[in-house]
Amino acid sequence: MSIIHLASVSGEAPTAADLAAIEREWPLIAAELDLLDAEISFINAGPAASVLDRRRVRRAEHRVMAATHGLASDDSDSEGAA
């Protein structure tokens, strides 16, 4: 028994609402992937990590926060209009 539900395996395709939600959240997803990439590079650099490596991580963190803020403000704007 699998604890992971795989909709595509069960024959269910994503709905238009599912796809719209992914599209709306994509800037945050991309920012989080960039942050993960920066963190992996920083960790792999080890003791040789430079100031520029740390700056790359900080900038990626700021992009995640900005994307999160944008998504949250979009959500609150849409709730206020409803």
mmCIF file as gemmi writes it, N, C-alpha and C atoms, coordinates in Angstrom:
data_model
loop_
_atom_site.group_PDB
_atom_site.id
_atom_site.type_symbol
_atom_site.label_atom_id
_atom_site.label_alt_id
_atom_site.label_comp_id
_atom_site.label_asym_id
_atom_site.label_entity_id
_atom_site.label_seq_id
_atom_site.pdbx_PDB_ins_code
_atom_site.Cartn_x
_atom_site.Cartn_y
_atom_site.Cartn_z
_atom_site.occupancy
_atom_site.B_iso_or_equiv
_atom_site.pdbx_formal_charge
_atom_site.auth_seq_id
_atom_site.auth_asym_id
_atom_site.pdbx_PDB_model_num
ATOM 1 N N . MET Axp A 1 ? 0.834 -1.171 0 1 0 ? 1 A 1
ATOM 2 C CA . MET Axp A 1 ? 0 0 0 1 0 ? 1 A 1
ATOM 3 C C . MET Axp A 1 ? 0.881 1.237 0 1 0 ? 1 A 1
ATOM 4 N N . SER Axp A 2 ? 0.628 2.137 -0.94 1 0 ? 2 A 1
ATOM 5 C CA . SER Axp A 2 ? 1.421 3.351 -1.062 1 0 ? 2 A 1
ATOM 6 C C . SER Axp A 2 ? 0.752 4.504 -0.308 1 0 ? 2 A 1
ATOM 7 N N . ILE Axp A 3 ? 1.562 5.291 0.359 1 0 ? 3 A 1
ATOM 8 C CA . ILE Axp A 3 ? 1.016 6.453 1.052 1 0 ? 3 A 1
ATOM 9 C C . ILE Axp A 3 ? 0.981 7.669 0.137 1 0 ? 3 A 1
ATOM 10 N N . ILE Axp A 4 ? 1.567 7.534 -1.058 1 0 ? 4 A 1
ATOM 11 C CA . ILE Axp A 4 ? 1.6 8.629 -2.011 1 0 ? 4 A 1
ATOM 12 C C . ILE Axp A 4 ? 0.494 8.429 -3.028 1 0 ? 4 A 1
ATOM 13 N N . HIS Axp A 5 ? -0.385 9.431 -3.134 1 0 ? 5 A 1
ATOM 14 C CA . HIS Axp A 5 ? -1.471 9.363 -4.101 1 0 ? 5 A 1
ATOM 15 C C . HIS Axp A 5 ? -0.971 9.913 -5.426 1 0 ? 5 A 1
ATOM 16 N N . LEU Axp A 6 ? -1.009 9.085 -6.445 1 0 ? 6 A 1
ATOM 17 C CA . LEU Axp A 6 ? -0.59 9.515 -7.765 1 0 ? 6 A 1
ATOM 18 C C . LEU Axp A 6 ? -1.811 9.598 -8.66 1 0 ? 6 A 1
ATOM 19 N N . ALA Axp A 7 ? -2.287 10.812 -8.887 1 0 ? 7 A 1
ATOM 20 C CA . ALA Axp A 7 ? -3.501 11.007 -9.676 1 0 ? 7 A 1
ATOM 21 C C . ALA Axp A 7 ? -3.336 10.495 -11.091 1 0 ? 7 A 1
ATOM 22 N N . SER Axp A 8 ? -2.147 10.665 -11.679 1 0 ? 8 A 1
ATOM 23 C CA . SER Axp A 8 ? -1.959 10.237 -13.058 1 0 ? 8 A 1
ATOM 24 C C . SER Axp A 8 ? -2.004 8.716 -13.18 1 0 ? 8 A 1
ATOM 25 N N . VAL Axp A 9 ? -1.612 8.009 -12.133 1 0 ? 9 A 1
ATOM 26 C CA . VAL Axp A 9 ? -1.659 6.555 -12.159 1 0 ? 9 A 1
ATOM 27 C C . VAL Axp A 9 ? -3.1 6.069 -12.065 1 0 ? 9 A 1
ATOM 28 N N . SER Axp A 10 ? -3.917 6.783 -11.317 1 0 ? 10 A 1
ATOM 29 C CA . SER Axp A 10 ? -5.301 6.36 -11.142 1 0 ? 10 A 1
ATOM 30 C C . SER Axp A 10 ? -6.181 6.785 -12.318 1 0 ? 10 A 1
ATOM 31 N N . GLY Axp A 11 ? -5.604 7.44 -13.306 1 0 ? 11 A 1
ATOM 32 C CA . GLY Axp A 11 ? -6.353 7.823 -14.487 1 0 ? 11 A 1
ATOM 33 C C . GLY Axp A 11 ? -6.992 9.187 -14.395 1 0 ? 11 A 1
ATOM 34 N N . GLU Axp A 12 ? -6.773 9.903 -13.317 1 0 ? 12 A 1
ATOM 35 C CA . GLU Axp A 12 ? -7.338 11.237 -13.156 1 0 ? 12 A 1
ATOM 36 C C . GLU Axp A 12 ? -6.362 12.279 -13.697 1 0 ? 12 A 1
ATOM 37 N N . ALA Axp A 13 ? -6.847 13.136 -14.546 1 0 ? 13 A 1
ATOM 38 C CA . ALA Axp A 13 ? -6.022 14.221 -15.057 1 0 ? 13 A 1
ATOM 39 C C . ALA Axp A 13 ? -6.233 15.452 -14.179 1 0 ? 13 A 1
ATOM 40 N N . PRO Axp A 14 ? -5.244 16.334 -14.131 1 0 ? 14 A 1
ATOM 41 C CA . PRO Axp A 14 ? -5.441 17.547 -13.342 1 0 ? 14 A 1
ATOM 42 C C . PRO Axp A 14 ? -6.55 18.403 -13.952 1 0 ? 14 A 1
ATOM 43 N N . THR Axp A 15 ? -7.31 19.013 -13.096 1 0 ? 15 A 1
ATOM 44 C CA . THR Axp A 15 ? -8.402 19.861 -13.557 1 0 ? 15 A 1
ATOM 45 C C . THR Axp A 15 ? -7.848 21.217 -13.986 1 0 ? 15 A 1
ATOM 46 N N . ALA Axp A 16 ? -8.678 21.988 -14.618 1 0 ? 16 A 1
ATOM 47 C CA . ALA Axp A 16 ? -8.278 23.345 -15.004 1 0 ? 16 A 1
ATOM 48 C C . ALA Axp A 16 ? -7.931 24.168 -13.773 1 0 ? 16 A 1
ATOM 49 N N . ALA Axp A 17 ? -8.652 23.955 -12.685 1 0 ? 17 A 1
ATOM 50 C CA . ALA Axp A 17 ? -8.364 24.669 -11.439 1 0 ? 17 A 1
ATOM 51 C C . ALA Axp A 17 ? -7 24.27 -10.875 1 0 ? 17 A 1
ATOM 52 N N . ASP Axp A 18 ? -6.67 22.976 -10.961 1 0 ? 18 A 1
ATOM 53 C CA . ASP Axp A 18 ? -5.362 22.506 -10.508 1 0 ? 18 A 1
ATOM 54 C C . ASP Axp A 18 ? -4.245 23.166 -11.311 1 0 ? 18 A 1
ATOM 55 N N . LEU Axp A 19 ? -4.407 23.194 -12.615 1 0 ? 19 A 1
ATOM 56 C CA . LEU Axp A 19 ? -3.397 23.783 -13.489 1 0 ? 19 A 1
ATOM 57 C C . LEU Axp A 19 ? -3.279 25.289 -13.256 1 0 ? 19 A 1
ATOM 58 N N . ALA Axp A 20 ? -4.402 25.946 -13.016 1 0 ? 20 A 1
ATOM 59 C CA . ALA Axp A 20 ? -4.378 27.384 -12.733 1 0 ? 20 A 1
ATOM 60 C C . ALA Axp A 20 ? -3.658 27.663 -11.413 1 0 ? 20 A 1
ATOM 61 N N . ALA Axp A 21 ? -3.865 26.805 -10.413 1 0 ? 21 A 1
ATOM 62 C CA . ALA Axp A 21 ? -3.192 26.982 -9.12 1 0 ? 21 A 1
ATOM 63 C C . ALA Axp A 21 ? -1.679 26.805 -9.272 1 0 ? 21 A 1
ATOM 64 N N . ILE Axp A 22 ? -1.275 25.827 -10.054 1 0 ? 22 A 1
ATOM 65 C CA . ILE Axp A 22 ? 0.157 25.613 -10.293 1 0 ? 22 A 1
ATOM 66 C C . ILE Axp A 22 ? 0.742 26.815 -11.017 1 0 ? 22 A 1
ATOM 67 N N . GLU Axp A 23 ? 0.035 27.314 -12.021 1 0 ? 23 A 1
ATOM 68 C CA . GLU Axp A 23 ? 0.499 28.48 -12.773 1 0 ? 23 A 1
ATOM 69 C C . GLU Axp A 23 ? 0.626 29.696 -11.854 1 0 ? 23 A 1
ATOM 70 N N . ARG Axp A 24 ? -0.333 29.887 -10.957 1 0 ? 24 A 1
ATOM 71 C CA . ARG Axp A 24 ? -0.304 31.015 -10.034 1 0 ? 24 A 1
ATOM 72 C C . ARG Axp A 24 ? 0.864 30.909 -9.056 1 0 ? 24 A 1
ATOM 73 N N . GLU Axp A 25 ? 1.178 29.677 -8.644 1 0 ? 25 A 1
ATOM 74 C CA . GLU Axp A 25 ? 2.243 29.45 -7.662 1 0 ? 25 A 1
ATOM 75 C C . GLU Axp A 25 ? 3.612 29.266 -8.296 1 0 ? 25 A 1
ATOM 76 N N . TRP Axp A 26 ? 3.689 29.257 -9.623 1 0 ? 26 A 1
ATOM 77 C CA . TRP Axp A 26 ? 4.959 28.949 -10.278 1 0 ? 26 A 1
ATOM 78 C C . TRP Axp A 26 ? 6.1 29.902 -9.912 1 0 ? 26 A 1
ATOM 79 N N . PRO Axp A 27 ? 5.889 31.211 -9.787 1 0 ? 27 A 1
ATOM 80 C CA . PRO Axp A 27 ? 7.014 32.072 -9.387 1 0 ? 27 A 1
ATOM 81 C C . PRO Axp A 27 ? 7.627 31.649 -8.047 1 0 ? 27 A 1
ATOM 82 N N . LEU Axp A 28 ? 6.801 31.227 -7.105 1 0 ? 28 A 1
ATOM 83 C CA . LEU Axp A 28 ? 7.315 30.764 -5.813 1 0 ? 28 A 1
ATOM 84 C C . LEU Axp A 28 ? 8.064 29.447 -5.987 1 0 ? 28 A 1
ATOM 85 N N . ILE Axp A 29 ? 7.535 28.553 -6.779 1 0 ? 29 A 1
ATOM 86 C CA . ILE Axp A 29 ? 8.201 27.268 -7.017 1 0 ? 29 A 1
ATOM 87 C C . ILE Axp A 29 ? 9.572 27.499 -7.64 1 0 ? 29 A 1
ATOM 88 N N . ALA Axp A 30 ? 9.637 28.363 -8.64 1 0 ? 30 A 1
ATOM 89 C CA . ALA Axp A 30 ? 10.914 28.654 -9.303 1 0 ? 30 A 1
ATOM 90 C C . ALA Axp A 30 ? 11.903 29.292 -8.331 1 0 ? 30 A 1
ATOM 91 N N . ALA Axp A 31 ? 11.428 30.215 -7.496 1 0 ? 31 A 1
ATOM 92 C CA . ALA Axp A 31 ? 12.304 30.863 -6.516 1 0 ? 31 A 1
ATOM 93 C C . ALA Axp A 31 ? 12.837 29.851 -5.506 1 0 ? 31 A 1
ATOM 94 N N . GLU Axp A 32 ? 11.99 28.926 -5.08 1 0 ? 32 A 1
ATOM 95 C CA . GLU Axp A 32 ? 12.435 27.896 -4.134 1 0 ? 32 A 1
ATOM 96 C C . GLU Axp A 32 ? 13.456 26.966 -4.773 1 0 ? 32 A 1
ATOM 97 N N . LEU Axp A 33 ? 13.284 26.654 -6.045 1 0 ? 33 A 1
ATOM 98 C CA . LEU Axp A 33 ? 14.263 25.818 -6.746 1 0 ? 33 A 1
ATOM 99 C C . LEU Axp A 33 ? 15.601 26.548 -6.871 1 0 ? 33 A 1
ATOM 100 N N . ASP Axp A 34 ? 15.563 27.853 -7.148 1 0 ? 34 A 1
ATOM 101 C CA . ASP Axp A 34 ? 16.798 28.64 -7.208 1 0 ? 34 A 1
ATOM 102 C C . ASP Axp A 34 ? 17.49 28.679 -5.853 1 0 ? 34 A 1
ATOM 103 N N . LEU Axp A 35 ? 16.715 28.805 -4.783 1 0 ? 35 A 1
ATOM 104 C CA . LEU Axp A 35 ? 17.288 28.799 -3.439 1 0 ? 35 A 1
ATOM 105 C C . LEU Axp A 35 ? 17.94 27.454 -3.138 1 0 ? 35 A 1
ATOM 106 N N . LEU Axp A 36 ? 17.266 26.385 -3.486 1 0 ? 36 A 1
ATOM 107 C CA . LEU Axp A 36 ? 17.83 25.057 -3.266 1 0 ? 36 A 1
ATOM 108 C C . LEU Axp A 36 ? 19.144 24.899 -4.017 1 0 ? 36 A 1
ATOM 109 N N . ASP Axp A 37 ? 19.192 25.359 -5.252 1 0 ? 37 A 1
ATOM 110 C CA . ASP Axp A 37 ? 20.408 25.279 -6.049 1 0 ? 37 A 1
ATOM 111 C C . ASP Axp A 37 ? 21.543 26.077 -5.402 1 0 ? 37 A 1
ATOM 112 N N . ALA Axp A 38 ? 21.226 27.291 -4.924 1 0 ? 38 A 1
ATOM 113 C CA . ALA Axp A 38 ? 22.242 28.119 -4.275 1 0 ? 38 A 1
ATOM 114 C C . ALA Axp A 38 ? 22.74 27.47 -2.988 1 0 ? 38 A 1
ATOM 115 N N . GLU Axp A 39 ? 21.826 26.896 -2.214 1 0 ? 39 A 1
ATOM 116 C CA . GLU Axp A 39 ? 22.224 26.241 -0.96 1 0 ? 39 A 1
ATOM 117 C C . GLU Axp A 39 ? 23.095 25.013 -1.23 1 0 ? 39 A 1
ATOM 118 N N . ILE Axp A 40 ? 22.751 24.248 -2.241 1 0 ? 40 A 1
ATOM 119 C CA . ILE Axp A 40 ? 23.556 23.067 -2.581 1 0 ? 40 A 1
ATOM 120 C C . ILE Axp A 40 ? 24.954 23.495 -2.994 1 0 ? 40 A 1
ATOM 121 N N . SER Axp A 41 ? 25.049 24.525 -3.813 1 0 ? 41 A 1
ATOM 122 C CA . SER Axp A 41 ? 26.361 25.023 -4.237 1 0 ? 41 A 1
ATOM 123 C C . SER Axp A 41 ? 27.182 25.51 -3.049 1 0 ? 41 A 1
ATOM 124 N N . PHE Axp A 42 ? 26.523 26.215 -2.128 1 0 ? 42 A 1
ATOM 125 C CA . PHE Axp A 42 ? 27.203 26.727 -0.941 1 0 ? 42 A 1
ATOM 126 C C . PHE Axp A 42 ? 27.723 25.583 -0.074 1 0 ? 42 A 1
ATOM 127 N N . ILE Axp A 43 ? 26.89 24.583 0.124 1 0 ? 43 A 1
ATOM 128 C CA . ILE Axp A 43 ? 27.293 23.433 0.94 1 0 ? 43 A 1
ATOM 129 C C . ILE Axp A 43 ? 28.428 22.671 0.281 1 0 ? 43 A 1
ATOM 130 N N . ASN Axp A 44 ? 28.336 22.468 -1.031 1 0 ? 44 A 1
ATOM 131 C CA . ASN Axp A 44 ? 29.383 21.73 -1.738 1 0 ? 44 A 1
ATOM 132 C C . ASN Axp A 44 ? 30.702 22.488 -1.78 1 0 ? 44 A 1
ATOM 133 N N . ALA Axp A 45 ? 30.656 23.815 -1.676 1 0 ? 45 A 1
ATOM 134 C CA . ALA Axp A 45 ? 31.888 24.594 -1.668 1 0 ? 45 A 1
ATOM 135 C C . ALA Axp A 45 ? 32.658 24.37 -0.369 1 0 ? 45 A 1
ATOM 136 N N . GLY Axp A 46 ? 31.942 24.014 0.69 1 0 ? 46 A 1
ATOM 137 C CA . GLY Axp A 46 ? 32.583 23.732 1.973 1 0 ? 46 A 1
ATOM 138 C C . GLY Axp A 46 ? 33.365 24.917 2.487 1 0 ? 46 A 1
ATOM 139 N N . PRO Axp A 47 ? 34.561 24.652 2.987 1 0 ? 47 A 1
ATOM 140 C CA . PRO Axp A 47 ? 35.368 25.744 3.541 1 0 ? 47 A 1
ATOM 141 C C . PRO Axp A 47 ? 35.814 26.747 2.478 1 0 ? 47 A 1
ATOM 142 N N . ALA Axp A 48 ? 35.738 26.369 1.212 1 0 ? 48 A 1
ATOM 143 C CA . ALA Axp A 48 ? 36.147 27.267 0.13 1 0 ? 48 A 1
ATOM 144 C C . ALA Axp A 48 ? 35.03 28.208 -0.291 1 0 ? 48 A 1
ATOM 145 N N . ALA Axp A 49 ? 33.88 28.164 0.4 1 0 ? 49 A 1
ATOM 146 C CA . ALA Axp A 49 ? 32.753 29.028 0.051 1 0 ? 49 A 1
ATOM 147 C C . ALA Axp A 49 ? 33.165 30.487 0.202 1 0 ? 49 A 1
ATOM 148 N N . SER Axp A 50 ? 32.796 31.272 -0.774 1 0 ? 50 A 1
ATOM 149 C CA . SER Axp A 50 ? 33.189 32.682 -0.77 1 0 ? 50 A 1
ATOM 150 C C . SER Axp A 50 ? 32.027 33.571 -0.318 1 0 ? 50 A 1
ATOM 151 N N . VAL Axp A 51 ? 32.335 34.844 -0.179 1 0 ? 51 A 1
ATOM 152 C CA . VAL Axp A 51 ? 31.318 35.834 0.146 1 0 ? 51 A 1
ATOM 153 C C . VAL Axp A 51 ? 30.261 35.859 -0.957 1 0 ? 51 A 1
ATOM 154 N N . LEU Axp A 52 ? 30.683 35.694 -2.192 1 0 ? 52 A 1
ATOM 155 C CA . LEU Axp A 52 ? 29.742 35.69 -3.315 1 0 ? 52 A 1
ATOM 156 C C . LEU Axp A 52 ? 28.791 34.493 -3.251 1 0 ? 52 A 1
ATOM 157 N N . ASP Axp A 53 ? 29.294 33.344 -2.773 1 0 ? 53 A 1
ATOM 158 C CA . ASP Axp A 53 ? 28.418 32.175 -2.609 1 0 ? 53 A 1
ATOM 159 C C . ASP Axp A 53 ? 27.333 32.467 -1.582 1 0 ? 53 A 1
ATOM 160 N N . ARG Axp A 54 ? 27.702 33.08 -0.463 1 0 ? 54 A 1
ATOM 161 C CA . ARG Axp A 54 ? 26.72 33.418 0.574 1 0 ? 54 A 1
ATOM 162 C C . ARG Axp A 54 ? 25.738 34.476 0.066 1 0 ? 54 A 1
ATOM 163 N N . ARG Axp A 55 ? 26.244 35.422 -0.72 1 0 ? 55 A 1
ATOM 164 C CA . ARG Axp A 55 ? 25.374 36.462 -1.283 1 0 ? 55 A 1
ATOM 165 C C . ARG Axp A 55 ? 24.345 35.843 -2.225 1 0 ? 55 A 1
ATOM 166 N N . ARG Axp A 56 ? 24.762 34.844 -2.985 1 0 ? 56 A 1
ATOM 167 C CA . ARG Axp A 56 ? 23.825 34.156 -3.89 1 0 ? 56 A 1
ATOM 168 C C . ARG Axp A 56 ? 22.693 33.505 -3.102 1 0 ? 56 A 1
ATOM 169 N N . VAL Axp A 57 ? 23.025 32.906 -1.965 1 0 ? 57 A 1
ATOM 170 C CA . VAL Axp A 57 ? 21.997 32.292 -1.113 1 0 ? 57 A 1
ATOM 171 C C . VAL Axp A 57 ? 21.069 33.369 -0.562 1 0 ? 57 A 1
ATOM 172 N N . ARG Axp A 58 ? 21.631 34.471 -0.067 1 0 ? 58 A 1
ATOM 173 C CA . ARG Axp A 58 ? 20.798 35.553 0.484 1 0 ? 58 A 1
ATOM 174 C C . ARG Axp A 58 ? 19.856 36.132 -0.568 1 0 ? 58 A 1
ATOM 175 N N . ARG Axp A 59 ? 20.36 36.33 -1.765 1 0 ? 59 A 1
ATOM 176 C CA . ARG Axp A 59 ? 19.506 36.865 -2.835 1 0 ? 59 A 1
ATOM 177 C C . ARG Axp A 59 ? 18.388 35.89 -3.186 1 0 ? 59 A 1
ATOM 178 N N . ALA Axp A 60 ? 18.719 34.606 -3.207 1 0 ? 60 A 1
ATOM 179 C CA . ALA Axp A 60 ? 17.691 33.598 -3.487 1 0 ? 60 A 1
ATOM 180 C C . ALA Axp A 60 ? 16.654 33.577 -2.364 1 0 ? 60 A 1
ATOM 181 N N . GLU Axp A 61 ? 17.101 33.736 -1.113 1 0 ? 61 A 1
ATOM 182 C CA . GLU Axp A 61 ? 16.155 33.805 0.006 1 0 ? 61 A 1
ATOM 183 C C . GLU Axp A 61 ? 15.223 35.004 -0.144 1 0 ? 61 A 1
ATOM 184 N N . HIS Axp A 62 ? 15.76 36.117 -0.569 1 0 ? 62 A 1
ATOM 185 C CA . HIS Axp A 62 ? 14.936 37.319 -0.761 1 0 ? 62 A 1
ATOM 186 C C . HIS Axp A 62 ? 13.914 37.109 -1.886 1 0 ? 62 A 1
ATOM 187 N N . ARG Axp A 63 ? 14.323 36.412 -2.95 1 0 ? 63 A 1
ATOM 188 C CA . ARG Axp A 63 ? 13.376 36.133 -4.036 1 0 ? 63 A 1
ATOM 189 C C . ARG Axp A 63 ? 12.245 35.229 -3.564 1 0 ? 63 A 1
ATOM 190 N N . VAL Axp A 64 ? 12.555 34.263 -2.7 1 0 ? 64 A 1
ATOM 191 C CA . VAL Axp A 64 ? 11.51 33.397 -2.145 1 0 ? 64 A 1
ATOM 192 C C . VAL Axp A 64 ? 10.555 34.218 -1.29 1 0 ? 64 A 1
ATOM 193 N N . MET Axp A 65 ? 11.103 35.091 -0.448 1 0 ? 65 A 1
ATOM 194 C CA . MET Axp A 65 ? 10.24 35.921 0.396 1 0 ? 65 A 1
ATOM 195 C C . MET Axp A 65 ? 9.367 36.843 -0.445 1 0 ? 65 A 1
ATOM 196 N N . ALA Axp A 66 ? 9.934 37.423 -1.508 1 0 ? 66 A 1
ATOM 197 C CA . ALA Axp A 66 ? 9.16 38.317 -2.372 1 0 ? 66 A 1
ATOM 198 C C . ALA Axp A 66 ? 8.056 37.549 -3.094 1 0 ? 66 A 1
ATOM 199 N N . ALA Axp A 67 ? 8.372 36.352 -3.574 1 0 ? 67 A 1
ATOM 200 C CA . ALA Axp A 67 ? 7.366 35.543 -4.264 1 0 ? 67 A 1
ATOM 201 C C . ALA Axp A 67 ? 6.271 35.109 -3.295 1 0 ? 67 A 1
ATOM 202 N N . THR Axp A 68 ? 6.652 34.769 -2.067 1 0 ? 68 A 1
ATOM 203 C CA . THR Axp A 68 ? 5.674 34.391 -1.05 1 0 ? 68 A 1
ATOM 204 C C . THR Axp A 68 ? 4.775 35.574 -0.716 1 0 ? 68 A 1
ATOM 205 N N . HIS Axp A 69 ? 5.374 36.738 -0.565 1 0 ? 69 A 1
ATOM 206 C CA . HIS Axp A 69 ? 4.595 37.945 -0.274 1 0 ? 69 A 1
ATOM 207 C C . HIS Axp A 69 ? 3.641 38.255 -1.425 1 0 ? 69 A 1
ATOM 208 N N . GLY Axp A 70 ? 4.122 38.136 -2.652 1 0 ? 70 A 1
ATOM 209 C CA . GLY Axp A 70 ? 3.274 38.394 -3.81 1 0 ? 70 A 1
ATOM 210 C C . GLY Axp A 70 ? 2.105 37.43 -3.889 1 0 ? 70 A 1
ATOM 211 N N . LEU Axp A 71 ? 2.37 36.165 -3.615 1 0 ? 71 A 1
ATOM 212 C CA . LEU Axp A 71 ? 1.312 35.154 -3.641 1 0 ? 71 A 1
ATOM 213 C C . LEU Axp A 71 ? 0.302 35.405 -2.525 1 0 ? 71 A 1
ATOM 214 N N . ALA Axp A 72 ? 0.793 35.764 -1.347 1 0 ? 72 A 1
ATOM 215 C CA . ALA Axp A 72 ? -0.106 36.029 -0.22 1 0 ? 72 A 1
ATOM 216 C C . ALA Axp A 72 ? -0.954 37.27 -0.48 1 0 ? 72 A 1
ATOM 217 N N . SER Axp A 73 ? -0.353 38.296 -1.061 1 0 ? 73 A 1
ATOM 218 C CA . SER Axp A 73 ? -1.135 39.504 -1.332 1 0 ? 73 A 1
ATOM 219 C C . SER Axp A 73 ? -2.142 39.257 -2.448 1 0 ? 73 A 1
ATOM 220 N N . ASP Axp A 74 ? -1.797 38.416 -3.427 1 0 ? 74 A 1
ATOM 221 C CA . ASP Axp A 74 ? -2.768 38.051 -4.474 1 0 ? 74 A 1
ATOM 222 C C . ASP Axp A 74 ? -3.94 37.307 -3.884 1 0 ? 74 A 1
ATOM 223 N N . ASP Axp A 75 ? -3.648 36.407 -2.937 1 0 ? 75 A 1
ATOM 224 C CA . ASP Axp A 75 ? -4.707 35.641 -2.278 1 0 ? 75 A 1
ATOM 225 C C . ASP Axp A 75 ? -5.61 36.547 -1.46 1 0 ? 75 A 1
ATOM 226 N N . SER Axp A 76 ? -5.017 37.487 -0.733 1 0 ? 76 A 1
ATOM 227 C CA . SER Axp A 76 ? -5.842 38.378 0.084 1 0 ? 76 A 1
ATOM 228 C C . SER Axp A 76 ? -6.654 39.331 -0.791 1 0 ? 76 A 1
ATOM 229 N N . ASP Axp A 77 ? -6.104 39.741 -1.931 1 0 ? 77 A 1
ATOM 230 C CA . ASP Axp A 77 ? -6.849 40.602 -2.856 1 0 ? 77 A 1
ATOM 231 C C . ASP Axp A 77 ? -8.046 39.852 -3.434 1 0 ? 77 A 1
ATOM 232 N N . SER Axp A 78 ? -7.839 38.581 -3.782 1 0 ? 78 A 1
ATOM 233 C CA . SER Axp A 78 ? -8.945 37.815 -4.364 1 0 ? 78 A 1
ATOM 234 C C . SER Axp A 78 ? -10.006 37.492 -3.318 1 0 ? 78 A 1
ATOM 235 N N . GLU Axp A 79 ? -9.62 37.325 -2.058 1 0 ? 79 A 1
ATOM 236 C CA . GLU Axp A 79 ? -10.596 37.071 -0.999 1 0 ? 79 A 1
ATOM 237 C C . GLU Axp A 79 ? -11.4 38.327 -0.693 1 0 ? 79 A 1
ATOM 238 N N . GLY Axp A 80 ? -10.739 39.475 -0.788 1 0 ? 80 A 1
ATOM 239 C CA . GLY Axp A 80 ? -11.424 40.727 -0.532 1 0 ? 80 A 1
ATOM 240 C C . GLY Axp A 80 ? -12.438 41.058 -1.622 1 0 ? 80 A 1
ATOM 241 N N . ALA Axp A 81 ? -12.179 40.596 -2.829 1 0 ? 81 A 1
ATOM 242 C CA . ALA Axp A 81 ? -13.092 40.856 -3.949 1 0 ? 81 A 1
ATOM 243 C C . ALA Axp A 81 ? -14.282 39.928 -3.946 1 0 ? 81 A 1
ATOM 244 N N . ALA Axp A 82 ? -14.143 38.817 -3.229 1 0 ? 82 A 1
ATOM 245 C CA . ALA Axp A 82 ? -15.249 37.833 -3.227 1 0 ? 82 A 1
ATOM 246 C C . ALA Axp A 82 ? -16.365 38.197 -2.3 1 0 ? 82 A 1
